[in-house]
Amino acid sequence: MDRTLGCAPRTRGNYVSYARRFLNEAFGDAEIEWQKLSADVIVNFVQREAVKLQSVSSGQPVTAMRALLRFLTSAGVIPAGLTAAVPSVRTWRHSVLPRAVSADEVEHIIMASDPNSDYGLRERAIVLLLARLGLRACEVIRLRIDDIDWDRGCVLIRAGKNHRERSLPLCQEVGDAIVAYLKKARPASSHRELFLRWTPPFRPLRSSVSICNLVQKLLRRAGISVHRPGAHVFRHSLATHMVIGGGTFKEIADVLGHQSLVTTEIYAKLDLNLLSEVAMPWPGGNQ
């Protein structure tokens, strides 16, 4: 039985990483003796790991440790009570606004790619997929030539992080950029992935880091500075502009591939004009 069923590959890798660090901290190089595992060791590990992270991510070691202890409990290795030893880390939902750039800045970033060079055509095709369709970096590297339906004018985004497949309209601008890249810049290859390594051997991209590095180069070239620059800035920007333009949360969730509208709720804070209309008056202030 696959006990990691339902977790994306990246999530499973994250859990394994925490498990290894925990076991190394608890037992070091000595032989693992599960009967010596105590609640104090679990609590100390989770607390130390949580303080290394930003508040929005501090729940990661909690989730990872609970997954590990549930597995060990189901396997009969440890008693069930130890699972309850994992402490909760208080996080405030929607405490931080999603980081976005303005519509003008998005256009400047896109224009930072050189359409007269092969590499610039590759950059332009990638950044337009991020900016216009709101794709994740991992979705870009998994995109295959066969996923593009030119007749219907749409692109299939296969199930990934949230195990949800979706089809998005392929606007003329994005379609033209992909065609230019395929005709003039993509290396000849038997691989069906749309984007390949830029230098030999021309294999499919293995990591989302390559897309994030490309975005960082474009940001520097455009002279735009953002906190934690990466591909996600375009998802947040697209959702922000949709909210301000009157888009519904359901529409945003469908574009971004959110499995639950709860994930999309964070963008409610971005429509500041609407929020100001329902804001409570300050006590003692003007009514």
ZAVEXMI-24742 format. One record per residue: residue number from 1; residue in one letter; y, x, z of N, C-alpha, C in turn. Coordinates in Angstrom, 1 decimal. Example, Ala and Ser with C-alpha at 12.3 -4.5 7.8 and 13.67 -1.06 7.14 Angstrom:
> num	residu	n.north	n.east	n.up	ca.north	ca.east	ca.up	c.north	c.east	c.up
> 1	A	-5.7	13.2	7.8	-4.5	12.3	7.8	-3.3	13.2	7.8;
> 2	S	-2.2	12.8	7.1	-1.1	13.7	7.1	0.0	12.9	7.9;
//
This chain:
> num	residu	n.north	n.east	n.up	ca.north	ca.east	ca.up	c.north	c.east	c.up
> 1	M	-1.2	0.8	0.0	0.0	0.0	0.0	1.3	0.9	0.0;
> 2	D	2.2	0.5	-0.9	3.5	1.3	-0.9	4.4	0.8	0.1;
> 3	R	4.6	1.6	1.2	5.5	1.2	2.3	6.9	1.4	2.0;
> 4	T	7.3	1.9	0.9	8.7	2.1	0.5	9.1	1.0	-0.5;
> 5	L	8.2	0.0	-0.8	8.5	-1.0	-1.7	9.8	-1.7	-1.4;
> 6	G	10.7	-1.8	-2.5	12.0	-2.4	-2.3	13.1	-1.5	-2.1;
> 7	C	12.8	-0.2	-2.0	13.8	0.9	-1.8	14.0	1.6	-3.1;
> 8	A	15.2	1.8	-3.5	15.5	2.6	-4.7	15.1	4.0	-4.5;
> 9	P	14.8	4.8	-5.5	14.4	6.2	-5.4	15.4	7.0	-4.5;
> 10	R	16.7	6.8	-4.8	17.7	7.6	-4.0	17.6	7.3	-2.5;
> 11	T	17.3	6.0	-2.2	17.2	5.6	-0.8	16.0	6.2	-0.2;
> 12	R	14.9	6.2	-0.9	13.6	6.8	-0.4	13.8	8.3	-0.1;
> 13	G	14.6	9.0	-1.0	14.8	10.4	-0.8	15.7	10.6	0.4;
> 14	N	16.7	9.7	0.6	17.5	9.8	1.8	16.7	9.6	3.1;
> 15	Y	15.8	8.7	3.1	15.0	8.4	4.3	14.1	9.7	4.6;
> 16	V	13.5	10.2	3.5	12.7	11.4	3.7	13.5	12.6	4.2;
> 17	S	14.7	12.7	3.8	15.5	13.8	4.3	15.8	13.7	5.7;
> 18	Y	16.1	12.5	6.2	16.4	12.2	7.6	15.1	12.5	8.4;
> 19	A	14.0	12.0	7.9	12.7	12.2	8.6	12.4	13.7	8.8;
> 20	R	12.6	14.5	7.8	12.3	15.9	7.9	13.2	16.5	9.0;
> 21	R	14.5	16.2	8.9	15.4	16.8	9.9	15.0	16.3	11.3;
> 22	F	14.6	15.1	11.5	14.3	14.6	12.8	13.0	15.3	13.3;
> 23	L	12.0	15.4	12.5	10.8	16.1	12.9	11.0	17.5	13.3;
> 24	N	11.9	18.2	12.5	12.2	19.6	12.8	12.9	19.7	14.1;
> 25	E	13.8	18.8	14.4	14.6	18.8	15.6	13.7	18.5	16.8;
> 26	A	12.8	17.5	16.6	11.9	17.1	17.7	10.8	18.1	18.0;
> 27	F	10.2	18.7	17.0	9.1	19.5	17.3	9.2	21.0	16.8;
> 28	G	10.2	21.2	15.9	10.4	22.6	15.4	9.2	23.0	14.6;
> 29	D	8.7	24.3	14.8	7.6	24.8	14.1	6.2	24.5	14.8;
> 30	A	6.3	23.8	16.0	5.1	23.5	16.7	4.4	22.4	16.1;
> 31	E	3.1	22.2	16.5	2.3	21.1	16.0	2.9	19.8	16.5;
> 32	I	3.0	18.8	15.6	3.5	17.5	16.0	2.6	16.8	17.0;
> 33	E	3.2	16.4	18.2	2.4	15.7	19.2	3.2	14.4	19.5;
> 34	W	2.7	13.3	18.8	3.5	12.1	18.8	3.6	11.5	20.2;
> 35	Q	2.6	11.8	21.1	2.7	11.2	22.4	3.9	11.8	23.2;
> 36	K	4.4	12.9	22.8	5.6	13.5	23.5	6.9	13.0	22.9;
> 37	L	6.9	12.2	21.9	8.1	11.7	21.3	8.8	10.7	22.3;
> 38	S	10.0	11.0	22.6	10.7	10.1	23.6	11.9	9.4	23.0;
> 39	A	12.4	8.4	23.7	13.6	7.6	23.3	14.8	8.5	23.3;
> 40	D	14.9	9.4	24.2	16.1	10.3	24.3	16.2	11.2	23.1;
> 41	V	15.1	11.7	22.6	15.2	12.5	21.4	15.7	11.7	20.2;
> 42	I	15.2	10.5	20.1	15.6	9.6	19.0	17.1	9.3	19.1;
> 43	V	17.5	8.9	20.3	19.0	8.6	20.4	19.9	9.8	20.1;
> 44	N	19.5	10.9	20.7	20.3	12.1	20.4	20.4	12.5	19.0;
> 45	F	19.3	12.4	18.3	19.3	12.7	16.8	20.2	11.8	16.1;
> 46	V	20.1	10.5	16.3	20.9	9.5	15.5	22.4	9.7	15.8;
> 47	Q	22.7	9.9	17.1	24.1	10.1	17.4	24.7	11.3	16.8;
> 48	R	23.9	12.4	16.8	24.4	13.6	16.1	24.6	13.5	14.6;
> 49	E	23.7	12.8	14.0	23.8	12.6	12.6	24.9	11.6	12.2;
> 50	A	25.1	10.6	13.0	26.2	9.6	12.7	27.6	10.2	12.8;
> 51	V	27.8	11.1	13.7	29.2	11.7	13.8	29.5	12.6	12.6;
> 52	K	28.5	13.0	11.9	28.8	13.9	10.7	29.4	13.1	9.5;
> 53	L	29.2	11.7	9.6	29.5	10.9	8.5	30.8	10.1	8.7;
> 54	Q	31.4	9.6	7.6	32.5	8.7	7.7	32.0	7.4	8.2;
> 55	S	32.9	6.6	8.8	32.5	5.4	9.5	31.7	4.5	8.7;
> 56	V	32.1	4.4	7.4	31.4	3.4	6.5	30.0	3.8	6.2;
> 57	S	29.6	5.1	6.4	28.3	5.6	6.2	27.5	6.0	7.4;
> 58	S	28.1	5.8	8.6	27.5	6.2	9.8	26.2	5.4	10.2;
> 59	G	26.0	4.3	9.5	24.7	3.6	9.8	23.5	4.1	9.0;
> 60	Q	23.7	5.1	8.2	22.6	5.6	7.4	21.5	6.2	8.3;
> 61	P	21.8	7.1	9.3	20.7	7.6	10.1	20.0	6.5	10.9;
> 62	V	20.7	5.4	11.3	20.1	4.3	12.0	19.0	3.6	11.1;
> 63	T	19.4	3.3	9.9	18.5	2.6	9.0	17.3	3.5	8.7;
> 64	A	17.6	4.8	8.4	16.5	5.7	8.1	15.5	5.9	9.2;
> 65	M	16.0	6.0	10.5	15.1	6.2	11.6	14.3	5.0	11.9;
> 66	R	14.9	3.8	11.7	14.2	2.6	12.0	13.0	2.4	10.9;
> 67	A	13.3	2.8	9.7	12.3	2.8	8.7	11.1	3.7	9.0;
> 68	L	11.5	4.9	9.5	10.4	5.9	9.9	9.6	5.4	11.0;
> 69	L	10.3	4.9	12.1	9.5	4.5	13.3	8.7	3.2	13.0;
> 70	R	9.2	2.4	12.1	8.4	1.2	11.8	7.1	1.6	11.0;
> 71	F	7.3	2.6	10.2	6.1	3.1	9.4	5.1	3.7	10.4;
> 72	L	5.6	4.6	11.3	4.7	5.2	12.3	4.0	4.2	13.2;
> 73	T	4.8	3.2	13.5	4.2	2.1	14.4	3.1	1.4	13.6;
> 74	S	3.4	1.0	12.4	2.4	0.3	11.6	1.1	1.1	11.3;
> 75	A	1.3	2.4	11.3	0.2	3.3	11.1	-0.6	3.6	12.4;
> 76	G	-0.1	3.1	13.5	-0.7	3.3	14.8	-0.5	4.6	15.4;
> 77	V	0.5	5.3	15.0	0.8	6.7	15.5	1.6	6.7	16.7;
> 78	I	2.5	5.8	16.8	3.4	5.7	18.0	3.4	4.2	18.5;
> 79	P	3.7	4.0	19.8	3.8	2.6	20.3	5.0	1.9	19.7;
> 80	A	4.9	0.6	19.7	5.9	-0.2	19.0	7.3	-0.1	19.7;
> 81	G	7.3	0.1	21.0	8.5	0.1	21.8	9.5	1.2	21.3;
> 82	L	9.1	2.2	20.7	10.0	3.3	20.4	11.0	2.9	19.3;
> 83	T	10.6	1.9	18.5	11.5	1.4	17.4	12.8	0.9	18.0;
> 84	A	12.7	0.3	19.2	13.9	-0.3	19.8	14.8	0.8	20.4;
> 85	A	14.4	2.0	20.4	15.2	3.1	21.0	16.3	3.6	20.0;
> 86	V	16.2	3.2	18.8	17.2	3.6	17.8	18.5	2.9	18.2;
> 87	P	19.6	3.6	18.5	20.8	3.0	18.9	21.6	2.4	17.7;
> 88	S	22.4	1.4	17.9	23.2	0.9	16.8	24.5	1.7	16.8;
> 89	V	25.0	1.8	15.6	26.3	2.5	15.4	27.3	1.5	14.9;
> 90	R	28.4	1.3	15.6	29.3	0.2	15.3	30.1	0.6	14.1;
> 91	T	30.1	-0.2	13.1	30.9	-0.1	11.9	31.6	-1.4	11.7;
> 92	W	32.8	-1.2	11.1	33.6	-2.4	10.8	33.6	-2.7	9.3;
> 93	R	33.0	-3.9	9.0	32.9	-4.3	7.6	34.3	-4.4	7.0;
> 94	H	34.5	-4.0	5.8	35.7	-4.1	5.0	36.9	-3.5	5.7;
> 95	S	36.6	-2.4	6.6	37.7	-1.8	7.3	38.5	-0.8	6.4;
> 96	V	38.0	-0.5	5.2	38.7	0.4	4.3	38.9	-0.3	2.9;
> 97	L	40.0	-0.2	2.4	40.2	-0.7	1.0	39.5	0.1	0.0;
> 98	P	38.8	-0.5	-1.0	38.2	0.3	-2.0	39.3	1.2	-2.7;
> 99	R	38.9	2.4	-3.0	39.9	3.3	-3.7	39.9	3.1	-5.2;
> 100	A	41.1	2.8	-5.7	41.2	2.5	-7.1	42.4	3.2	-7.7;
> 101	V	42.5	3.2	-9.0	43.7	3.8	-9.7	44.2	2.6	-10.5;
> 102	S	45.5	2.7	-10.8	46.2	1.7	-11.6	45.6	1.6	-13.0;
> 103	A	46.0	0.5	-13.7	45.5	0.3	-15.1	46.1	1.4	-16.0;
> 104	D	47.4	1.8	-15.7	48.0	2.8	-16.5	47.3	4.2	-16.3;
> 105	E	46.9	4.4	-15.0	46.2	5.7	-14.7	44.8	5.7	-15.4;
> 106	V	44.2	4.6	-15.4	42.9	4.5	-16.1	43.0	4.9	-17.6;
> 107	E	44.1	4.4	-18.2	44.3	4.7	-19.6	44.7	6.2	-19.8;
> 108	H	45.4	6.8	-18.9	45.7	8.2	-18.9	44.4	9.1	-18.8;
> 109	I	43.5	8.6	-18.0	42.2	9.4	-17.8	41.4	9.3	-19.1;
> 110	I	41.4	8.1	-19.7	40.6	7.9	-20.9	41.2	8.8	-22.0;
> 111	M	42.6	8.9	-22.1	43.2	9.6	-23.1	43.1	11.1	-22.9;
> 112	A	42.7	11.5	-21.7	42.5	13.0	-21.4	41.3	13.5	-22.2;
> 113	S	40.5	12.7	-22.7	39.3	13.2	-23.6	39.8	13.4	-25.0;
> 114	D	39.4	14.4	-25.6	39.9	14.8	-27.0	39.0	14.2	-28.0;
> 115	P	39.4	13.2	-28.8	38.6	12.6	-29.8	38.3	13.4	-31.0;
> 116	N	39.0	14.6	-31.1	38.8	15.5	-32.2	37.8	16.5	-32.0;
> 117	S	37.2	16.5	-30.8	36.1	17.5	-30.5	34.8	16.8	-30.1;
> 118	D	33.7	17.4	-30.4	32.4	16.8	-30.1	32.3	16.5	-28.6;
> 119	Y	32.7	17.5	-27.8	32.6	17.2	-26.4	33.5	16.1	-25.9;
> 120	G	34.7	16.0	-26.5	35.6	15.0	-26.2	35.1	13.6	-26.6;
> 121	L	34.3	13.5	-27.7	33.7	12.2	-28.0	32.7	11.8	-27.0;
> 122	R	32.0	12.8	-26.5	31.0	12.5	-25.4	31.7	12.0	-24.2;
> 123	E	32.7	12.7	-23.8	33.5	12.3	-22.6	34.1	10.9	-22.8;
> 124	R	34.6	10.6	-23.9	35.2	9.3	-24.1	34.2	8.2	-24.1;
> 125	A	33.0	8.4	-24.6	32.0	7.4	-24.6	31.6	7.1	-23.1;
> 126	I	31.4	8.2	-22.4	31.0	8.0	-21.0	32.1	7.3	-20.1;
> 127	V	33.3	7.8	-20.3	34.4	7.3	-19.4	34.7	5.8	-19.7;
> 128	L	34.5	5.4	-21.0	34.7	4.0	-21.4	33.6	3.1	-20.8;
> 129	L	32.4	3.6	-20.8	31.3	2.8	-20.1	31.6	2.6	-18.6;
> 130	L	32.2	3.7	-18.0	32.5	3.6	-16.6	33.7	2.6	-16.4;
> 131	A	34.7	2.8	-17.2	36.0	2.1	-17.0	36.0	0.6	-17.4;
> 132	R	35.4	0.4	-18.6	35.4	-1.0	-19.1	34.2	-1.8	-18.7;
> 133	L	33.1	-1.2	-18.4	31.9	-2.0	-18.0	31.6	-1.8	-16.5;
> 134	G	32.2	-0.9	-15.9	32.0	-0.7	-14.4	30.6	-0.2	-14.1;
> 135	L	30.0	0.6	-15.0	28.7	1.1	-14.7	28.7	2.2	-13.6;
> 136	R	27.6	2.3	-12.9	27.4	3.4	-12.0	27.0	4.6	-12.8;
> 137	A	27.3	5.8	-12.2	26.9	7.0	-12.8	25.4	7.1	-13.1;
> 138	C	24.6	6.6	-12.2	23.1	6.6	-12.4	22.7	5.6	-13.6;
> 139	E	23.5	4.6	-13.8	23.2	3.7	-14.9	23.6	4.3	-16.2;
> 140	V	24.6	5.1	-16.2	25.0	5.8	-17.5	23.9	6.8	-17.9;
> 141	I	23.4	7.5	-16.9	22.4	8.5	-17.3	21.0	7.9	-17.7;
> 142	R	20.8	6.7	-17.2	19.5	6.0	-17.6	19.7	5.2	-18.9;
> 143	L	20.9	5.0	-19.4	21.1	4.2	-20.6	20.4	4.8	-21.8;
> 144	R	19.7	3.9	-22.5	18.9	4.4	-23.7	19.6	3.7	-24.9;
> 145	I	19.3	4.4	-26.1	19.9	3.9	-27.3	19.3	2.5	-27.6;
> 146	D	18.1	2.2	-27.2	17.5	0.9	-27.5	18.0	-0.2	-26.6;
> 147	D	18.8	0.2	-25.6	19.4	-0.8	-24.7	20.6	-1.4	-25.3;
> 148	I	21.1	-0.9	-26.4	22.3	-1.5	-27.0	21.9	-2.4	-28.1;
> 149	D	22.3	-3.7	-28.0	22.0	-4.7	-29.0	23.2	-4.8	-29.9;
> 150	W	23.2	-4.1	-31.0	24.4	-4.1	-31.8	24.7	-5.5	-32.5;
> 151	D	23.6	-6.2	-32.8	23.7	-7.5	-33.4	24.4	-8.5	-32.5;
> 152	R	24.0	-8.6	-31.2	24.5	-9.5	-30.3	25.8	-9.0	-29.6;
> 153	G	26.1	-7.6	-29.7	27.2	-7.1	-29.1	27.1	-7.0	-27.6;
> 154	C	26.0	-6.5	-27.1	25.8	-6.4	-25.6	25.0	-5.2	-25.3;
> 155	V	25.0	-4.8	-24.1	24.2	-3.7	-23.6	23.4	-4.1	-22.4;
> 156	L	22.2	-3.7	-22.4	21.3	-4.0	-21.3	21.3	-2.9	-20.2;
> 157	I	21.7	-3.3	-19.0	21.7	-2.4	-17.9	20.4	-2.6	-17.1;
> 158	R	19.5	-1.7	-17.1	18.2	-2.0	-16.5	18.2	-1.9	-15.0;
> 159	A	17.2	-2.5	-14.4	17.2	-2.6	-12.9	17.2	-1.2	-12.3;
> 160	G	18.1	-1.0	-11.3	18.2	0.3	-10.6	18.3	0.1	-9.1;
> 161	K	19.5	0.4	-8.6	19.8	0.4	-7.2	19.5	-0.9	-6.5;
> 162	N	19.9	-2.0	-7.2	19.7	-3.3	-6.5	18.6	-4.1	-7.2;
> 163	H	17.8	-3.4	-8.0	16.6	-4.1	-8.7	17.0	-5.3	-9.5;
> 164	R	18.2	-5.2	-10.0	18.7	-6.4	-10.8	19.1	-6.0	-12.2;
> 165	E	18.5	-6.5	-13.2	18.8	-6.2	-14.6	19.9	-7.1	-15.0;
> 166	R	20.8	-6.6	-15.8	21.9	-7.4	-16.3	22.3	-7.0	-17.7;
> 167	S	22.9	-8.0	-18.4	23.4	-7.7	-19.8	24.9	-7.9	-19.8;
> 168	L	25.6	-6.9	-20.3	27.1	-6.9	-20.4	27.6	-6.9	-21.8;
> 169	P	28.7	-7.6	-22.1	29.2	-7.6	-23.4	29.8	-6.2	-23.8;
> 170	L	29.5	-5.8	-25.0	29.9	-4.5	-25.5	31.2	-4.7	-26.3;
> 171	C	32.3	-4.4	-25.7	33.6	-4.6	-26.4	33.7	-3.6	-27.6;
> 172	Q	34.6	-3.9	-28.5	34.8	-3.1	-29.7	35.1	-1.7	-29.4;
> 173	E	36.0	-1.5	-28.4	36.4	-0.1	-28.0	35.3	0.7	-27.6;
> 174	V	34.4	0.2	-26.7	33.3	0.9	-26.2	32.3	1.2	-27.3;
> 175	G	32.0	0.1	-28.1	31.1	0.3	-29.1	31.5	1.3	-30.1;
> 176	D	32.8	1.3	-30.5	33.3	2.4	-31.4	33.1	3.8	-30.9;
> 177	A	33.4	3.9	-29.6	33.2	5.2	-28.9	31.8	5.7	-28.9;
> 178	I	30.9	4.8	-28.7	29.4	5.2	-28.7	29.0	5.5	-30.1;
> 179	V	29.4	4.8	-31.1	29.1	5.1	-32.5	29.6	6.4	-32.9;
> 180	A	30.8	6.7	-32.6	31.4	8.0	-32.9	30.6	9.2	-32.3;
> 181	Y	30.3	9.0	-31.0	29.5	10.0	-30.3	28.1	10.2	-30.9;
> 182	L	27.4	9.1	-31.3	26.1	9.1	-31.9	26.1	9.8	-33.2;
> 183	K	27.2	9.5	-34.0	27.2	10.0	-35.4	27.7	11.5	-35.4;
> 184	K	28.6	11.9	-34.5	29.2	13.2	-34.7	28.9	14.2	-33.6;
> 185	A	28.5	13.7	-32.4	28.4	14.6	-31.3	27.1	14.7	-30.6;
> 186	R	26.3	13.7	-30.7	25.0	13.8	-29.9	24.0	14.7	-30.6;
> 187	P	23.4	15.7	-29.8	22.5	16.6	-30.4	21.3	15.9	-30.9;
> 188	A	20.7	16.4	-32.0	19.4	15.8	-32.6	18.3	16.0	-31.5;
> 189	S	17.6	14.9	-31.2	16.6	14.9	-30.2	15.7	13.7	-30.3;
> 190	S	14.4	13.9	-29.9	13.5	12.8	-29.9	13.6	11.9	-28.6;
> 191	H	14.4	12.4	-27.7	14.7	11.6	-26.5	15.5	10.4	-26.8;
> 192	R	15.2	9.2	-26.2	16.0	8.0	-26.5	17.1	7.8	-25.5;
> 193	E	17.2	8.6	-24.5	18.4	8.4	-23.6	19.7	8.7	-24.4;
> 194	L	20.7	7.9	-24.1	21.9	8.0	-24.9	22.6	9.3	-24.7;
> 195	F	22.7	9.8	-23.4	23.4	11.0	-23.1	22.4	12.1	-22.7;
> 196	L	22.6	13.3	-23.3	21.7	14.4	-23.0	22.5	15.5	-22.5;
> 197	R	21.8	16.6	-22.0	22.5	17.8	-21.6	23.3	18.3	-22.8;
> 198	W	24.5	18.9	-22.5	25.3	19.3	-23.5	24.9	20.7	-24.1;
> 199	T	24.1	21.5	-23.3	23.7	22.8	-23.8	22.1	22.7	-23.9;
> 200	P	21.5	23.5	-24.8	20.1	23.6	-24.9	19.4	23.9	-23.6;
> 201	P	18.2	23.4	-23.3	17.5	22.4	-24.1	18.1	21.0	-23.9;
> 202	F	18.2	20.3	-25.0	18.8	19.0	-25.0	17.9	17.9	-24.4;
> 203	R	17.8	17.9	-23.0	17.0	17.0	-22.3	17.9	15.9	-21.7;
> 204	P	17.2	14.8	-21.3	18.0	13.7	-20.6	18.7	14.3	-19.3;
> 205	L	19.8	13.7	-18.9	20.4	14.1	-17.7	19.6	13.7	-16.5;
> 206	R	19.5	14.5	-15.5	18.6	14.3	-14.3	19.4	13.8	-13.1;
> 207	S	20.7	14.0	-13.1	21.4	13.7	-11.9	22.7	13.1	-12.2;
> 208	S	23.2	12.1	-11.3	24.5	11.5	-11.5	25.6	12.5	-11.3;
> 209	V	25.3	13.6	-10.7	26.3	14.7	-10.4	27.0	15.1	-11.7;
> 210	S	26.2	15.1	-12.8	26.8	15.6	-14.1	27.9	14.6	-14.6;
> 211	I	27.7	13.3	-14.3	28.7	12.3	-14.7	29.9	12.4	-13.8;
> 212	C	29.7	12.6	-12.5	30.8	12.8	-11.5	31.6	14.0	-11.8;
> 213	N	31.0	15.1	-12.2	31.7	16.3	-12.6	32.6	16.1	-13.8;
> 214	L	32.0	15.3	-14.8	32.8	15.0	-16.0	34.1	14.2	-15.6;
> 215	V	33.9	13.3	-14.7	35.0	12.4	-14.3	36.1	13.3	-13.6;
> 216	Q	35.6	14.2	-12.7	36.6	15.1	-12.0	37.4	16.0	-13.0;
> 217	K	36.7	16.4	-14.0	37.5	17.2	-15.0	38.5	16.4	-15.7;
> 218	L	38.2	15.1	-16.0	39.2	14.3	-16.7	40.3	13.9	-15.8;
> 219	L	40.0	13.7	-14.5	41.1	13.4	-13.5	42.1	14.6	-13.4;
> 220	R	41.5	15.8	-13.4	42.4	17.0	-13.3	43.2	17.1	-14.5;
> 221	R	42.6	16.9	-15.7	43.3	17.0	-16.9	44.4	16.0	-17.1;
> 222	A	44.2	14.8	-16.5	45.2	13.7	-16.5	46.2	13.9	-15.4;
> 223	G	46.0	14.8	-14.5	46.9	15.0	-13.4	46.9	13.9	-12.4;
> 224	I	45.8	13.3	-12.2	45.7	12.2	-11.3	44.8	12.6	-10.1;
> 225	S	45.3	12.5	-8.9	44.5	12.9	-7.7	44.0	11.6	-6.9;
> 226	V	42.8	11.6	-6.6	42.2	10.5	-5.8	41.3	11.1	-4.7;
> 227	H	41.2	10.4	-3.7	40.3	10.8	-2.6	38.8	10.6	-3.0;
> 228	R	38.0	11.6	-2.8	36.6	11.6	-3.2	36.5	11.2	-4.7;
> 229	P	37.0	12.0	-5.6	36.9	11.6	-7.0	35.5	11.6	-7.5;
> 230	G	35.2	10.6	-8.3	33.9	10.4	-8.9	33.8	9.2	-9.8;
> 231	A	32.6	8.9	-10.3	32.5	7.8	-11.2	32.8	6.4	-10.6;
> 232	H	32.6	6.3	-9.3	32.8	5.0	-8.6	34.3	4.6	-8.6;
> 233	V	35.2	5.5	-8.8	36.6	5.1	-8.8	36.9	4.1	-9.9;
> 234	F	36.1	4.2	-11.0	36.3	3.2	-12.1	35.7	1.9	-11.8;
> 235	R	34.6	1.8	-11.1	34.1	0.5	-10.6	35.1	-0.2	-9.7;
> 236	H	35.6	0.6	-8.7	36.5	0.0	-7.8	37.8	-0.5	-8.6;
> 237	S	38.2	0.3	-9.5	39.5	0.0	-10.3	39.2	-1.3	-11.1;
> 238	L	38.1	-1.4	-11.8	37.8	-2.5	-12.6	37.7	-3.8	-11.7;
> 239	A	37.1	-3.7	-10.6	37.0	-4.9	-9.7	38.4	-5.3	-9.2;
> 240	T	39.2	-4.3	-8.8	40.5	-4.5	-8.3	41.3	-5.3	-9.4;
> 241	H	41.3	-4.8	-10.6	42.1	-5.4	-11.7	41.6	-6.8	-12.0;
> 242	M	40.2	-7.0	-11.8	39.7	-8.4	-12.0	40.2	-9.3	-11.0;
> 243	V	40.2	-8.9	-9.7	40.7	-9.7	-8.6	42.1	-10.1	-8.8;
> 244	I	42.9	-9.1	-9.1	44.4	-9.4	-9.3	44.6	-10.3	-10.5;
> 245	G	43.7	-10.2	-11.5	43.9	-11.0	-12.7	43.3	-12.4	-12.5;
> 246	G	42.8	-12.7	-11.3	42.2	-14.0	-11.1	40.8	-14.2	-11.2;
> 247	G	40.0	-13.1	-11.4	38.6	-13.2	-11.5	37.9	-13.6	-10.3;
> 248	T	36.8	-14.4	-10.4	36.1	-14.8	-9.2	35.1	-13.8	-8.7;
> 249	F	34.7	-13.9	-7.4	33.8	-12.9	-6.9	32.5	-13.0	-7.6;
> 250	K	32.1	-14.2	-8.1	30.8	-14.3	-8.9	30.9	-13.5	-10.2;
> 251	E	32.1	-13.6	-10.8	32.3	-12.8	-12.1	32.2	-11.3	-11.8;
> 252	I	32.9	-10.9	-10.7	32.9	-9.5	-10.4	31.4	-9.0	-10.0;
> 253	A	30.7	-9.8	-9.2	29.4	-9.4	-8.9	28.5	-9.3	-10.1;
> 254	D	28.6	-10.2	-11.1	27.8	-10.2	-12.3	28.1	-8.9	-13.1;
> 255	V	29.3	-8.5	-13.2	29.7	-7.3	-13.9	29.2	-6.0	-13.2;
> 256	L	29.4	-6.0	-11.9	29.1	-4.8	-11.2	27.6	-4.7	-10.8;
> 257	G	26.9	-5.8	-10.9	25.5	-5.8	-10.6	25.2	-5.9	-9.1;
> 258	H	26.1	-6.5	-8.4	25.8	-6.7	-6.9	24.8	-7.8	-6.8;
> 259	Q	23.8	-7.5	-5.9	22.8	-8.5	-5.6	23.3	-9.6	-4.8;
> 260	S	24.2	-9.4	-3.9	24.8	-10.4	-3.0	26.3	-10.4	-3.1;
> 261	L	26.9	-11.6	-3.0	28.3	-11.7	-3.0	28.9	-11.1	-1.7;
> 262	V	28.1	-10.9	-0.7	28.6	-10.2	0.5	29.1	-8.8	0.1;
> 263	T	28.5	-8.1	-0.8	28.9	-6.8	-1.2	30.2	-6.9	-1.9;
> 264	T	30.5	-8.0	-2.6	31.7	-8.1	-3.4	32.9	-8.5	-2.5;
> 265	E	32.6	-9.0	-1.3	33.7	-9.6	-0.5	34.8	-8.5	-0.2;
> 266	I	34.4	-7.2	-0.2	35.4	-6.2	0.2	36.6	-6.3	-0.7;
> 267	Y	36.4	-6.8	-2.0	37.5	-6.8	-2.9	38.5	-7.9	-2.6;
> 268	A	38.2	-8.8	-1.7	39.1	-9.9	-1.3	40.4	-9.3	-0.7;
> 269	K	40.3	-8.2	-0.1	41.5	-7.6	0.5	42.5	-7.1	-0.5;
> 270	L	42.0	-7.0	-1.7	42.9	-6.3	-2.7	43.9	-7.3	-3.3;
> 271	D	43.7	-8.6	-3.2	44.7	-9.5	-3.7	45.7	-9.8	-2.6;
> 272	L	46.6	-8.8	-2.4	47.5	-8.9	-1.3	48.5	-10.0	-1.3;
> 273	N	48.8	-10.5	-2.6	49.7	-11.6	-2.7	49.1	-12.9	-2.1;
> 274	L	47.8	-13.1	-2.4	47.1	-14.2	-1.9	46.9	-14.2	-0.4;
> 275	L	46.6	-13.0	0.1	46.4	-12.8	1.5	47.7	-13.1	2.3;
> 276	S	48.8	-12.7	1.7	50.1	-12.9	2.4	50.4	-14.4	2.5;
> 277	E	49.8	-15.2	1.6	50.1	-16.7	1.7	49.4	-17.3	2.8;
> 278	V	48.2	-16.7	3.3	47.4	-17.3	4.3	47.6	-16.5	5.6;
> 279	A	48.4	-15.5	5.7	48.6	-14.7	6.9	49.2	-15.5	8.0;
> 280	M	48.7	-15.3	9.2	49.2	-16.0	10.4	50.6	-15.4	10.7;
> 281	P	51.6	-16.2	11.1	52.9	-15.7	11.5	52.8	-14.8	12.8;
> 282	W	53.5	-13.8	12.9	53.5	-12.9	14.0	54.2	-13.6	15.2;
> 283	P	53.5	-13.6	16.4	54.1	-14.2	17.6	55.5	-13.8	17.9;
> 284	G	56.4	-14.7	18.0	57.8	-14.3	18.3	58.6	-14.0	17.1;
> 285	G	58.0	-14.0	16.0	58.7	-13.7	14.7	59.2	-14.9	14.1;
> 286	N	59.7	-14.8	12.9	60.2	-15.9	12.1	59.0	-16.8	11.6;
> 287	Q	59.2	-18.1	11.8	58.1	-19.0	11.4	58.2	-19.3	9.9;
//
